[in-house]
Amino acid sequence: MYLDRENFAAWMERIMDRFDLTDKALEKLNKRDNMLEGERLYDNQDICQLLNISKRTLQRYRSSEELPFHSIYHKTYYKESDVHTFIRTHFDRQDEAKKNKENNEGK
């Protein structure tokens, strides 16, 4: 099959227009955040990536009620403020444990 230059340019322009439409649609999806009471909601995958933990560890945090969550249509979400609070308290405990360990080793 042979395409002349004009046909090729027309097809490439149509393809590029289609890419532009797809790009705009993806941008809209990325800008649409899940919100609850004016706060951003994170799902399980977001939290696992943010905290660099496994799904099982996340389940343990939920079960021990260390990390509050909301179930909406059988999907688990976490409020941004709850995640920030969890991070602050969790890392404070880790810092205290390190200090205690260093003090015990120094004796």
C-alpha positions in Angstrom: 0.0 0.0 0.0 1.3 3.4 -1.0 0.5 6.6 0.7 1.3 9.9 -0.8 2.6 12.7 1.3 -0.8 14.6 1.6 -2.6 11.4 2.7 0.1 10.6 5.2 0.1 14.1 6.7 -3.7 14.0 7.0 -3.6 10.7 8.8 -0.9 11.9 11.1 -2.9 15.0 11.9 -6.0 12.9 12.8 -3.8 10.6 15.0 -2.3 13.6 16.8 -5.8 15.1 17.3 -6.9 11.8 18.9 -3.8 11.8 21.2 -4.7 15.4 22.3 -8.2 14.4 23.1 -7.0 11.4 25.1 -4.5 13.6 26.9 -7.2 16.1 27.9 -9.4 13.3 29.2 -6.6 11.9 31.3 -5.9 15.3 32.8 -9.5 15.6 33.8 -9.3 12.3 35.6 -6.1 13.2 37.4 -7.6 16.5 38.6 -10.7 14.8 40.0 -9.9 13.9 43.6 -12.1 11.9 45.9 -13.3 14.2 48.6 -15.2 13.8 51.9 -16.1 16.8 54.1 -13.8 18.9 52.0 -10.8 16.6 52.6 -8.9 14.5 50.1 -9.4 10.8 50.3 -6.7 8.2 49.7 -7.4 4.6 48.8 -5.4 1.5 49.8 -2.9 1.7 47.0 -2.2 5.4 47.7 -1.5 4.7 51.3 0.7 1.7 50.6 2.8 3.8 48.2 2.9 6.8 50.5 4.0 4.9 53.5 6.0 2.3 51.6 4.2 -0.6 53.3 2.4 -3.8 52.2 -1.3 -4.3 52.0 -1.1 -6.6 55.0 0.6 -4.0 57.2 -2.0 -1.5 56.2 -4.7 -4.1 57.2 -2.9 -4.4 60.6 -3.0 -0.7 61.1 -6.8 -0.7 60.3 -7.5 -3.7 62.6 -5.6 -2.1 65.5 -7.5 1.1 64.9 -4.2 3.1 64.6 -5.3 4.4 61.2 -9.0 5.4 60.9 -10.8 4.6 57.6 -14.1 4.9 55.8 -15.8 2.4 53.7 -17.7 3.8 50.7 -19.3 1.3 48.3 -17.1 -1.5 49.5 -14.0 0.5 49.0 -11.7 1.7 51.8 -10.7 5.3 52.0 -8.5 7.3 54.4 -9.0 11.0 55.1 -5.9 13.2 54.5 -5.9 14.6 58.1 -6.1 11.1 59.6 -3.1 10.0 57.5 -1.1 13.0 58.6 -2.0 12.4 62.2 -1.0 8.7 61.9 2.3 9.7 60.3 3.1 12.1 63.1 2.3 9.7 65.9 3.9 6.7 64.2 7.2 8.5 63.5 7.2 10.1 67.0 7.0 6.6 68.5 9.9 5.4 66.2 12.0 8.3 67.3 11.4 7.6 71.0 12.3 3.9 70.4 15.6 4.9 68.7 16.5 7.3 71.6 15.7 4.6 74.2 17.8 2.1 72.3 20.7 4.5 72.0 20.5 5.3 75.7 20.4 1.6 76.7 23.4 0.8 74.5 25.4 3.7 76.0 25.1 2.4 79.5 
